[in-house]
Amino acid sequence: MPSTAKGPAGTQETVRLVKEAAARHGVRNIVVASNSGETALLFADMAKAGFRVVCVGHAFGFAGPGQNEMKPEARQALAETGIALIHAAHVLSGAERGISKQFGGRGPVEIMASTLYLFGQGTKVCVEIAAMALDAGLVPYGEDLLAVAGTGRGADTACIIRPAYTADILATLVREIVCKPWDC
């Protein structure tokens, strides 16, 4: 498995490796974590070539009440290239994190997220966004996809995943870690 530079410095290499993995494994669905839309737009050529590309941004309210980090111009650019967009509660935090903040402790979903962090922040996010895209009906059930995420900004991690719906999250299969930073 190739190592990538952590954060934005690894983005171009990650994009290249994702395109190679898609060709090698015949994967036609790409799900990208991108709060600004910039990283997802790096896959515009794939969307135009018939791949299903989905951008998963932060939920509204993540940056503050009533706020979203993605600018309207970025949403428009994604739509024009055929990239679908999701802004929803995060599968591996969402409501459970709100309860933990209020009452303390950790619930099972947060423990699952922390366990996935053993493989790096990007790996945890890949699992999360794959389930979110499936829950939203934007990727087909029972098919592998390439999930792309990063450590903070940019993209430095990619995985081939057969996602399960959130209600059956433990049935998710991480088939291959295409790349991730060595120092994650």
MDTraj code that builds the backbone (N, CA, C; nanometers):
import mdtraj as md
import numpy as np

residues = "MET PRO SER THR ALA LYS GLY PRO ALA GLY THR GLN GLU THR VAL ARG LEU VAL LYS GLU ALA ALA ALA ARG HIS GLY VAL ARG ASN ILE VAL VAL ALA SER ASN SER GLY GLU THR ALA LEU LEU PHE ALA ASP MET ALA LYS ALA GLY PHE ARG VAL VAL CYS VAL GLY HIS ALA PHE GLY PHE ALA GLY PRO GLY GLN ASN GLU MET LYS PRO GLU ALA ARG GLN ALA LEU ALA GLU THR GLY ILE ALA LEU ILE HIS ALA ALA HIS VAL LEU SER GLY ALA GLU ARG GLY ILE SER LYS GLN PHE GLY GLY ARG GLY PRO VAL GLU ILE MET ALA SER THR LEU TYR LEU PHE GLY GLN GLY THR LYS VAL CYS VAL GLU ILE ALA ALA MET ALA LEU ASP ALA GLY LEU VAL PRO TYR GLY GLU ASP LEU LEU ALA VAL ALA GLY THR GLY ARG GLY ALA ASP THR ALA CYS ILE ILE ARG PRO ALA TYR THR ALA ASP ILE LEU ALA THR LEU VAL ARG GLU ILE VAL CYS LYS PRO TRP ASP CYS".split()
xyz = np.array([
    [0.0850, -0.1178, 0.0000],
    [0.0000, 0.0000, 0.0000],
    [0.0890, 0.1234, 0.0000],
    [0.0684, 0.2122, -0.0948],
    [0.1487, 0.3342, -0.0986],
    [0.1169, 0.4274, 0.0179],
    [0.2201, 0.4955, 0.0652],
    [0.2017, 0.6002, 0.1654],
    [0.1898, 0.7337, 0.0932],
    [0.1071, 0.8212, 0.1470],
    [0.0920, 0.9547, 0.0919],
    [0.1345, 1.0554, 0.1972],
    [0.1651, 1.1757, 0.1522],
    [0.1944, 1.2837, 0.2460],
    [0.0655, 1.3167, 0.3206],
    [0.0792, 1.3562, 0.4443],
    [-0.0363, 1.3862, 0.5289],
    [-0.0990, 1.5206, 0.4892],
    [-0.2322, 1.5238, 0.4866],
    [-0.3046, 1.6475, 0.4592],
    [-0.2989, 1.6894, 0.3135],
    [-0.3102, 1.8199, 0.2867],
    [-0.3165, 1.8696, 0.1487],
    [-0.1968, 1.8293, 0.0631],
    [-0.0813, 1.8114, 0.1218],
    [0.0380, 1.7734, 0.0451],
    [0.0216, 1.6372, -0.0221],
    [-0.0672, 1.5534, 0.0270],
    [-0.0890, 1.4218, -0.0311],
    [-0.2005, 1.4156, -0.1330],
    [-0.2683, 1.5254, -0.1566],
    [-0.3900, 1.5236, -0.2377],
    [-0.3662, 1.4756, -0.3806],
    [-0.2711, 1.5330, -0.4509],
    [-0.2512, 1.4962, -0.5922],
    [-0.2137, 1.3490, -0.6073],
    [-0.1288, 1.2983, -0.5179],
    [-0.0913, 1.1572, -0.5225],
    [-0.2117, 1.0684, -0.4925],
    [-0.2936, 1.1082, -0.3967],
    [-0.4134, 1.0309, -0.3625],
    [-0.5088, 1.0254, -0.4811],
    [-0.5316, 1.1376, -0.5463],
    [-0.6207, 1.1415, -0.6634],
    [-0.5677, 1.0466, -0.7709],
    [-0.4385, 1.0498, -0.7970],
    [-0.3792, 0.9612, -0.8975],
    [-0.4010, 0.8145, -0.8600],
    [-0.3775, 0.7810, -0.7326],
    [-0.3936, 0.6423, -0.6877],
    [-0.5388, 0.5962, -0.6931],
    [-0.6316, 0.6866, -0.6654],
    [-0.7747, 0.6535, -0.6740],
    [-0.8117, 0.6211, -0.8187],
    [-0.7656, 0.7017, -0.9117],
    [-0.7965, 0.6775, -1.0528],
    [-0.7391, 0.5439, -1.0992],
    [-0.6178, 0.5110, -1.0549],
    [-0.5578, 0.3817, -1.0884],
    [-0.6371, 0.2661, -1.0273],
    [-0.6770, 0.2819, -0.9007],
    [-0.7530, 0.1757, -0.8338],
    [-0.8895, 0.1561, -0.8988],
    [-0.9530, 0.2643, -0.9411],
    [-1.0829, 0.2533, -1.0086],
    [-1.0681, 0.1720, -1.1367],
    [-0.9637, 0.1992, -1.2117],
    [-0.9405, 0.1248, -1.3360],
    [-0.9052, -0.0212, -1.3069],
    [-0.8203, -0.0437, -1.2093],
    [-0.7735, -0.1796, -1.1763],
    [-0.8863, -0.2688, -1.1275],
    [-0.9785, -0.2125, -1.0481],
    [-1.0840, -0.2932, -0.9857],
    [-1.2219, -0.2737, -1.0500],
    [-1.2324, -0.1863, -1.1489],
    [-1.3612, -0.1638, -1.2148],
    [-1.4633, -0.0943, -1.1257],
    [-1.4165, -0.0141, -1.0306],
    [-1.5065, 0.0582, -0.9391],
    [-1.5560, 0.1842, -1.0101],
    [-1.6868, 0.2048, -1.0101],
    [-1.7477, 0.3172, -1.0829],
    [-1.8073, 0.4239, -0.9919],
    [-1.7974, 0.4058, -0.8593],
    [-1.8540, 0.5013, -0.7636],
    [-1.7430, 0.5560, -0.6767],
    [-1.7352, 0.6901, -0.6686],
    [-1.6319, 0.7581, -0.5912],
    [-1.7028, 0.8495, -0.4919],
    [-1.6681, 0.8371, -0.3638],
    [-1.7265, 0.9225, -0.2598],
    [-1.6120, 0.9991, -0.1957],
    [-1.6240, 1.1319, -0.1940],
    [-1.5139, 1.2184, -0.1517],
    [-1.5582, 1.3089, -0.0371],
    [-1.4820, 1.3089, 0.0716],
    [-1.5050, 1.4047, 0.1795],
    [-1.4456, 1.5380, 0.1361],
    [-1.5264, 1.6419, 0.1362],
    [-1.4767, 1.7734, 0.0955],
    [-1.5674, 1.8807, 0.1527],
    [-1.5144, 1.9589, 0.2455],
    [-1.5954, 2.0626, 0.3094],
    [-1.6054, 2.1894, 0.2266],
    [-1.5070, 2.2109, 0.1384],
    [-1.5107, 2.3289, 0.0521],
    [-1.5571, 2.2940, -0.0888],
    [-1.5508, 2.1666, -0.1237],
    [-1.5827, 2.1222, -0.2590],
    [-1.4598, 2.1099, -0.3469],
    [-1.3480, 2.1690, -0.3057],
    [-1.2266, 2.1698, -0.3880],
    [-1.1742, 2.0294, -0.4173],
    [-1.1651, 1.9455, -0.3157],
    [-1.1126, 1.8104, -0.3357],
    [-1.2057, 1.7294, -0.4257],
    [-1.3348, 1.7421, -0.4060],
    [-1.4300, 1.6689, -0.4903],
    [-1.4179, 1.7112, -0.6356],
    [-1.3930, 1.8389, -0.6599],
    [-1.3817, 1.8877, -0.7975],
    [-1.2602, 1.8307, -0.8699],
    [-1.1645, 1.7762, -0.7975],
    [-1.0498, 1.7101, -0.8602],
    [-1.0923, 1.5814, -0.9315],
    [-1.2150, 1.5367, -0.9053],
    [-1.2696, 1.4174, -0.9703],
    [-1.3744, 1.4531, -1.0759],
    [-1.3790, 1.5798, -1.1167],
    [-1.4761, 1.6245, -1.2172],
    [-1.4598, 1.5491, -1.3483],
    [-1.3354, 1.5194, -1.3858],
    [-1.3142, 1.4455, -1.5104],
    [-1.3759, 1.3068, -1.5032],
    [-1.3734, 1.2460, -1.3854],
    [-1.4341, 1.1137, -1.3699],
    [-1.5863, 1.1234, -1.3775],
    [-1.6427, 1.2279, -1.3155],
    [-1.7881, 1.2475, -1.3223],
    [-1.8317, 1.2665, -1.4672],
    [-1.7547, 1.3437, -1.5417],
    [-1.7889, 1.3683, -1.6830],
    [-1.7705, 1.2426, -1.7678],
    [-1.6861, 1.1491, -1.7203],
    [-1.6615, 1.0235, -1.7934],
    [-1.7599, 0.9134, -1.7548],
    [-1.8602, 0.9468, -1.6732],
    [-1.9636, 0.8500, -1.6399],
    [-1.9518, 0.7838, -1.5040],
    [-1.8499, 0.8189, -1.4263],
    [-1.8414, 0.7684, -1.2894],
    [-1.9432, 0.8439, -1.2048],
    [-1.9947, 0.7767, -1.1034],
    [-2.0805, 0.8444, -1.0072],
    [-1.9874, 0.8997, -0.8987],
    [-1.9844, 1.0326, -0.8855],
    [-1.8999, 1.0977, -0.7861],
    [-1.9909, 1.1703, -0.6879],
    [-1.9671, 1.1456, -0.5595],
    [-2.0473, 1.2046, -0.4531],
    [-1.9533, 1.2807, -0.3602],
    [-1.9877, 1.4035, -0.3300],
    [-1.9136, 1.4861, -0.2349],
    [-1.9903, 1.4871, -0.1024],
    [-1.9205, 1.4572, 0.0071],
    [-1.9811, 1.4628, 0.1403],
    [-1.9135, 1.5749, 0.2173],
    [-1.9905, 1.6787, 0.2472],
    [-1.9405, 1.7917, 0.3249],
    [-1.9920, 1.7845, 0.4671],
    [-1.9442, 1.8773, 0.5483],
    [-1.9942, 1.8835, 0.6851],
    [-2.1430, 1.9176, 0.6862],
    [-2.2110, 1.8727, 0.7887],
    [-2.3524, 1.9051, 0.8074],
    [-2.3674, 2.0547, 0.8357],
    [-2.4810, 2.1074, 0.8000],
    [-2.5130, 2.2440, 0.8404],
    [-2.5078, 2.2487, 0.9933],
    [-2.4547, 2.3558, 1.0476],
    [-2.4422, 2.3710, 1.1925],
    [-2.3063, 2.3275, 1.2453],
    [-2.2272, 2.2560, 1.1654],
    [-2.0957, 2.2102, 1.2106],
    [-2.0052, 2.3295, 1.2408],
    [-2.0081, 2.4306, 1.1530],
    [-1.9235, 2.5493, 1.1691],
    [-1.9863, 2.6524, 1.2623],
    [-2.1095, 2.6287, 1.3034],
    [-2.1826, 2.7208, 1.3897],
    [-2.3290, 2.7171, 1.3522],
    [-2.4169, 2.7584, 1.4421],
    [-2.5598, 2.7527, 1.4153],
    [-2.5982, 2.8213, 1.2838],
    [-2.6692, 2.7463, 1.1994],
    [-2.7175, 2.8000, 1.0728],
    [-2.6106, 2.8183, 0.9664],
    [-2.4890, 2.7685, 0.9916],
    [-2.3788, 2.7916, 0.8977],
    [-2.3367, 2.6635, 0.8272],
    [-2.2805, 2.6825, 0.7081],
    [-2.2170, 2.5732, 0.6352],
    [-2.0899, 2.6270, 0.5732],
    [-1.9859, 2.5456, 0.5740],
    [-1.8543, 2.5884, 0.5247],
    [-1.8470, 2.6009, 0.3728],
    [-1.9303, 2.5276, 0.3005],
    [-1.9210, 2.5287, 0.1551],
    [-1.9930, 2.6498, 0.0980],
    [-1.9215, 2.7214, 0.0137],
    [-1.9772, 2.8411, -0.0481],
    [-2.0764, 2.8025, -0.1575],
    [-2.1778, 2.8852, -0.1807],
    [-2.2760, 2.8566, -0.2862],
    [-2.2109, 2.8359, -0.4232],
    [-2.1022, 2.9080, -0.4522],
    [-2.0340, 2.8930, -0.5810],
    [-1.9772, 2.7516, -0.5959],
    [-1.9276, 2.6962, -0.4859],
    [-1.8732, 2.5595, -0.4900],
    [-1.9855, 2.4588, -0.5134],
    [-2.0997, 2.4788, -0.4484],
    [-2.2143, 2.3901, -0.4711],
    [-2.2552, 2.3924, -0.6180],
    [-2.2552, 2.5118, -0.6757],
    [-2.2915, 2.5281, -0.8166],
    [-2.1908, 2.4565, -0.9065],
    [-2.0621, 2.4709, -0.8773],
    [-1.9580, 2.4054, -0.9576],
    [-1.9723, 2.2533, -0.9518],
    [-2.0021, 2.2002, -0.8340],
    [-2.0227, 2.0559, -0.8202],
    [-2.1419, 2.0112, -0.9052],
    [-2.2509, 2.0848, -0.8954],
    [-2.3721, 2.0500, -0.9714],
    [-2.3451, 2.0538, -1.1216],
    [-2.2702, 2.1528, -1.1662],
    [-2.2418, 2.1662, -1.3095],
    [-2.1568, 2.0516, -1.3632],
    [-2.0769, 1.9895, -1.2776],
    [-1.9925, 1.8778, -1.3222],
    [-2.0598, 1.7432, -1.2988],
    [-2.1786, 1.7442, -1.2408],
    [-2.2498, 1.6190, -1.2167],
    [-2.2106, 1.5493, -1.0882],
    [-2.1453, 1.6209, -0.9987],
    [-2.1073, 1.5629, -0.8698],
    [-2.2203, 1.5876, -0.7705],
    [-2.2726, 1.4776, -0.7126],
    [-2.3800, 1.4882, -0.6132],
    [-2.3212, 1.5390, -0.4820],
    [-2.4045, 1.5987, -0.4002],
    [-2.3591, 1.6604, -0.2756],
    [-2.4468, 1.6168, -0.1590],
    [-2.3812, 1.5836, -0.0475],
    [-2.4504, 1.5480, 0.0765],
    [-2.4011, 1.6392, 0.1879],
    [-2.4934, 1.6980, 0.2604],
    [-2.4658, 1.7660, 0.3870],
    [-2.5592, 1.7009, 0.4884],
    [-2.5071, 1.6160, 0.5750],
    [-2.5910, 1.5431, 0.6704],
    [-2.5119, 1.5150, 0.7974],
    [-2.5829, 1.4716, 0.9002],
    [-2.5168, 1.4340, 1.0259],
    [-2.4163, 1.3230, 0.9992],
    [-2.3044, 1.3302, 1.0657],
    [-2.1995, 1.2303, 1.0467],
    [-2.2381, 1.0997, 1.1144],
    [-2.2225, 0.9930, 1.0404],
    [-2.2622, 0.8605, 1.0862],
    [-2.1911, 0.8209, 1.2157],
    [-2.0623, 0.8525, 1.2269],
    [-1.9844, 0.8055, 1.3418],
    [-1.9698, 0.9100, 1.4518],
    [-2.0601, 1.0051, 1.4541],
    [-2.0657, 1.0993, 1.5662],
    [-2.2098, 1.1453, 1.5829],
    [-2.2529, 1.2368, 1.4992],
    [-2.3920, 1.2810, 1.4989],
    [-2.4531, 1.3009, 1.6365],
    [-2.5686, 1.2434, 1.6566],
    [-2.6445, 1.2601, 1.7812],
    [-2.5688, 1.2048, 1.9021],
    [-2.4942, 1.0963, 1.8815],
    [-2.4243, 1.0361, 1.9952],
    [-2.3228, 1.1322, 2.0564],
    [-2.2532, 1.2085, 1.9738],
    [-2.1556, 1.3043, 2.0254],
    [-2.2257, 1.4126, 2.1082],
    [-2.3435, 1.4553, 2.0627],
    [-2.4183, 1.5553, 2.1381],
    [-2.4573, 1.5046, 2.2763],
    [-2.4949, 1.3787, 2.2839],
    [-2.5312, 1.3185, 2.4134],
    [-2.4075, 1.3052, 2.5016],
    [-2.2949, 1.2644, 2.4432],
    [-2.1708, 1.2516, 2.5207],
    [-2.1252, 1.3854, 2.5758],
    [-2.1391, 1.4908, 2.4959],
    [-2.1016, 1.6249, 2.5430],
    [-2.1861, 1.6654, 2.6635],
    [-2.3128, 1.6313, 2.6575],
    [-2.4053, 1.6722, 2.7636],
    [-2.3872, 1.5891, 2.8905],
    [-2.3682, 1.4570, 2.8736],
    [-2.3701, 1.3687, 2.9899],
    [-2.2357, 1.3020, 3.0206],
    [-2.1389, 1.3171, 2.9329],
    [-2.0089, 1.2546, 2.9543],
    [-2.0064, 1.1116, 2.9038],
    [-1.8894, 1.0530, 2.9063],
    [-1.8742, 0.9146, 2.8613],
    [-1.8672, 0.9038, 2.7110],
    [-1.8587, 0.7823, 2.6651],
    [-1.8524, 0.7520, 2.5218],
    [-1.9511, 0.6406, 2.4918],
    [-2.0222, 0.6568, 2.3807],
    [-2.1139, 0.5526, 2.3363],
    [-2.0451, 0.4599, 2.2384],
    [-2.1114, 0.3528, 2.1993],
    [-2.0504, 0.2540, 2.1101],
    [-2.0106, 0.3091, 1.9731],
    [-2.0863, 0.4020, 1.9191],
    [-2.0516, 0.4569, 1.7880],
    [-1.9237, 0.5392, 1.7977],
    [-1.9087, 0.6149, 1.9051],
    [-1.7850, 0.6917, 1.9236],
    [-1.6658, 0.5993, 1.9482],
    [-1.6885, 0.4876, 2.0121],
    [-1.5813, 0.3895, 2.0318],
    [-1.5415, 0.3289, 1.8971],
    [-1.6394, 0.3015, 1.8121],
    [-1.6103, 0.2511, 1.6779],
    [-1.5268, 0.3528, 1.6009],
    [-1.5649, 0.4791, 1.6070],
    [-1.4904, 0.5845, 1.5386],
    [-1.3473, 0.5921, 1.5911],
    [-1.3313, 0.5864, 1.7211],
    [-1.1974, 0.5916, 1.7807],
    [-1.1139, 0.4711, 1.7379],
    [-1.1759, 0.3563, 1.7256],
    [-1.1049, 0.2367, 1.6812],
    [-1.0579, 0.2533, 1.5374],
    [-1.1429, 0.3066, 1.4510],
    [-1.1031, 0.3294, 1.3117],
    [-0.9885, 0.4298, 1.3019],
    [-0.9803, 0.5218, 1.3972],
    [-0.8701, 0.6186, 1.4014],
    [-0.7348, 0.5493, 1.4165],
    [-0.7324, 0.4247, 1.4633],
    [-0.6066, 0.3508, 1.4697],
    [-0.5418, 0.3423, 1.3318],
    [-0.6241, 0.3471, 1.2277],
    [-0.5755, 0.3424, 1.0897],
    [-0.5615, 0.4816, 1.0295],
    [-0.5877, 0.5853, 1.1091],
    [-0.5781, 0.7234, 1.0645],
    [-0.7142, 0.7889, 1.0504],
    [-0.7142, 0.9199, 1.0622],
    [-0.8377, 0.9969, 1.0519],
    [-0.9068, 0.9730, 0.9179],
    [-0.8290, 0.9679, 0.8101],
    [-0.8874, 0.9486, 0.6781],
    [-0.9605, 0.8168, 0.6636],
    [-0.9065, 0.7107, 0.7234],
    [-0.9719, 0.5791, 0.7153],
    [-1.1070, 0.5828, 0.7856],
    [-1.1117, 0.6456, 0.9015],
    [-1.2388, 0.6593, 0.9737],
    [-1.3397, 0.7361, 0.8888],
    [-1.2947, 0.8434, 0.8266],
    [-1.3846, 0.9250, 0.7447],
    [-1.4288, 0.8481, 0.6207],
    [-1.3419, 0.7680, 0.5618],
    [-1.3804, 0.6875, 0.4451],
    [-1.4975, 0.5952, 0.4780],
    [-1.4897, 0.5263, 0.5911],
    [-1.5982, 0.4374, 0.6326],
    [-1.7266, 0.5182, 0.6532],
    [-1.7129, 0.6314, 0.7180],
    [-1.8270, 0.7167, 0.7498],
    [-1.8967, 0.7692, 0.6242],
    [-1.8211, 0.8252, 0.5298],
    [-1.8834, 0.8852, 0.4118],
    [-1.9404, 0.7797, 0.3178],
    [-1.8817, 0.6599, 0.3183],
    [-1.9368, 0.5516, 0.2364],
    [-2.0783, 0.5172, 0.2838],
    [-2.0955, 0.5049, 0.4154],
    [-2.2288, 0.4763, 0.4704],
    [-2.3253, 0.5918, 0.4451],
    [-2.2763, 0.7151, 0.4574],
    [-2.3626, 0.8314, 0.4351],
    [-2.4133, 0.8357, 0.2910],
    [-2.3249, 0.8058, 0.1951],
    [-2.3653, 0.8058, 0.0541],
    [-2.4669, 0.6955, 0.0260],
    [-2.4461, 0.5788, 0.0880],
    [-2.5420, 0.4690, 0.0705],
    [-2.6758, 0.5051, 0.1343],
    [-2.6735, 0.5578, 0.2566],
    [-2.7977, 0.5995, 0.3238],
    [-2.8754, 0.7012, 0.2410],
    [-2.8040, 0.7887, 0.1712],
    [-2.8686, 0.8932, 0.0910],
    [-2.9174, 0.8407, -0.0442],
    [-2.8877, 0.7156, -0.0755],
    [-2.9305, 0.6577, -0.2016],
    [-2.8498, 0.7065, -0.3209],
    [-2.7299, 0.7592, -0.2962],
    [-2.6493, 0.8150, -0.4038],
    [-2.5457, 0.7179, -0.4594],
    [-2.5320, 0.6027, -0.3957],
    [-2.4494, 0.4940, -0.4501],
    [-2.5325, 0.3669, -0.4410],
    [-2.5086, 0.2719, -0.5310],
    [-2.5898, 0.1497, -0.5303],
    [-2.5557, 0.0567, -0.4148],
    [-2.6580, -0.0054, -0.3613],
    [-2.6413, -0.1058, -0.2562],
    [-2.5689, -0.2275, -0.3131],
    [-2.4788, -0.2844, -0.2343],
    [-2.4127, -0.4086, -0.2709],
    [-2.2967, -0.3940, -0.3676],
    [-2.2524, -0.2713, -0.3934],
    [-2.1388, -0.2489, -0.4826],
    [-2.0246, -0.1829, -0.4069],
    [-1.9037, -0.2131, -0.4514],
    [-1.7864, -0.1477, -0.3949],
    [-1.7786, -0.0044, -0.4444],
    [-1.7161, 0.0809, -0.3642],
    [-1.6904, 0.2188, -0.4021],
    [-1.5514, 0.2570, -0.3550],
    [-1.5015, 0.3645, -0.4084],
    [-1.3768, 0.4230, -0.3607],
    [-1.4133, 0.5416, -0.2743],
    [-1.3688, 0.5393, -0.1505],
    [-1.3909, 0.6502, -0.0584],
    [-1.2597, 0.7248, -0.0426],
    [-1.2674, 0.8582, -0.0439],
    [-1.1498, 0.9437, -0.0410],
    [-1.1671, 1.0453, 0.0713],
    [-1.0679, 1.0552, 0.1575],
    [-1.0760, 1.1479, 0.2707],
    [-0.9357, 1.1952, 0.3065],
    [-0.9268, 1.2715, 0.4123],
    [-0.7962, 1.3239, 0.4507],
    [-0.7830, 1.3499, 0.5980],
    [-0.6689, 1.4012, 0.6312],
    [-0.6366, 1.4403, 0.7681],
    [-0.6499, 1.5915, 0.7720],
    [-0.7608, 1.6399, 0.8207],
    [-0.7864, 1.7832, 0.8184],
    [-0.8364, 1.8249, 0.6818],
    [-0.7533, 1.8873, 0.6022],
    [-0.7910, 1.9343, 0.4687],
    [-0.7255, 1.8458, 0.3632],
    [-0.7747, 1.8570, 0.2403],
    [-0.7176, 1.7793, 0.1315],
    [-0.7525, 1.6322, 0.1425],
    [-0.6815, 1.5516, 0.0633],
    [-0.7060, 1.4070, 0.0632],
    [-0.5732, 1.3344, 0.0736],
    [-0.5652, 1.2416, 0.1667],
    [-0.4436, 1.1625, 0.1821],
    [-0.4731, 1.0142, 0.2031],
    [-0.6017, 0.9777, 0.1997],
    [-0.6429, 0.8401, 0.2275],
    [-0.7500, 0.7988, 0.1276],
    [-0.7400, 0.6752, 0.0806],
    [-0.8445, 0.6199, -0.0060],
    [-0.8613, 0.4727, 0.0263],
    [-0.9856, 0.4273, 0.0258],
    [-1.0181, 0.2875, 0.0555],
    [-1.1230, 0.2376, -0.0430],
    [-1.1128, 0.1111, -0.0772],
    [-1.2224, 0.0457, -0.1496],
    [-1.3102, -0.0179, -0.0426],
    [-1.4370, 0.0212, -0.0437],
    [-1.5307, -0.0191, 0.0617],
    [-1.6591, -0.0693, -0.0017],
    [-1.7151, -0.1745, 0.0552],
    [-1.8524, -0.2138, 0.0254],
    [-1.9321, -0.1681, 0.1468],
    [-1.9995, -0.0528, 0.1357],
    [-2.0657, 0.0025, 0.2540],
    [-2.1938, -0.0714, 0.2896],
    [-2.2274, -0.0603, 0.4158],
    [-2.3570, -0.1053, 0.4659],
    [-2.4331, 0.0202, 0.5091],
    [-2.5638, 0.0087, 0.5153],
    [-2.6428, 0.1195, 0.5678],
    [-2.6037, 0.1445, 0.7130],
    [-2.6235, 0.2656, 0.7577],
    [-2.5903, 0.3004, 0.8958],
    [-2.6562, 0.2053, 0.9941],
    [-2.7785, 0.1659, 0.9667],
    [-2.8506, 0.0752, 1.0570],
    [-2.7857, -0.0627, 1.0652],
    [-2.6942, -0.0931, 0.9738],
    [-2.6249, -0.2219, 0.9710],
    [-2.4738, -0.1991, 0.9532],
    [-2.4208, -0.0924, 1.0126],
    [-2.2850, -0.0435, 0.9890],
    [-2.1770, -0.1503, 1.0059],
    [-2.1956, -0.2456, 1.0944],
    [-2.0928, -0.3470, 1.1176],
    [-2.0831, -0.4485, 1.0036],
    [-2.1725, -0.4406, 0.9059],
    [-2.1639, -0.5258, 0.7879],
    [-2.0775, -0.4614, 0.6782],
    [-2.0254, -0.3418, 0.7041],
    [-1.9365, -0.2738, 0.6097],
    [-1.8105, -0.3562, 0.5877],
    [-1.7653, -0.3616, 0.4632],
    [-1.6408, -0.4312, 0.4302],
    [-1.5389, -0.3310, 0.3778],
    [-1.4260, -0.3205, 0.4444],
    [-1.3145, -0.2418, 0.3923],
    [-1.2295, -0.3406, 0.3135],
    [-1.2404, -0.3344, 0.1829],
    [-1.1753, -0.4327, 0.0972],
    [-1.0263, -0.4027, 0.0789],
    [-0.9932, -0.2763, 0.0651],
    [-0.8534, -0.2403, 0.0419],
    [-0.8291, -0.0979, 0.0897],
    [-0.7176, -0.0771, 0.1569],
    [-0.6715, 0.0583, 0.1834],
    [-0.5774, 0.0908, 0.0681],
    [-0.6224, 0.1769, -0.0208],
    [-0.5467, 0.2104, -0.1415],
    [-0.4230, 0.2903, -0.1049],
    [-0.4394, 0.3864, -0.0135],
    [-0.3266, 0.4677, 0.0331],
    [-0.3666, 0.5366, 0.1626],
    [-0.2673, 0.5720, 0.2398],
    [-0.2866, 0.6510, 0.3610],
    [-0.1509, 0.7032, 0.4044],
    [-0.1492, 0.8077, 0.4852],
    [-0.0200, 0.8594, 0.5317],
    [0.0480, 0.7597, 0.6270],
    [0.1774, 0.7574, 0.6212],
    [0.2563, 0.6756, 0.7136],
    [0.2413, 0.7279, 0.8557],
    [0.2451, 0.8585, 0.8701],
    [0.2413, 0.9247, 1.0007],
    [0.1005, 0.9727, 1.0332],
    [0.0074, 0.8809, 1.0491],
    [-0.1290, 0.9277, 1.0772],
    [-0.1722, 0.8914, 1.2130],
])
top = md.Topology()
chain = top.add_chain()
for i, resn in enumerate(residues, 1):
    res = top.add_residue(resn, chain, resSeq=i)
    for name in ("N", "CA", "C"):
        top.add_atom(name, md.element.get_by_symbol(name[0]), res)
traj = md.Trajectory(xyz[None], top)
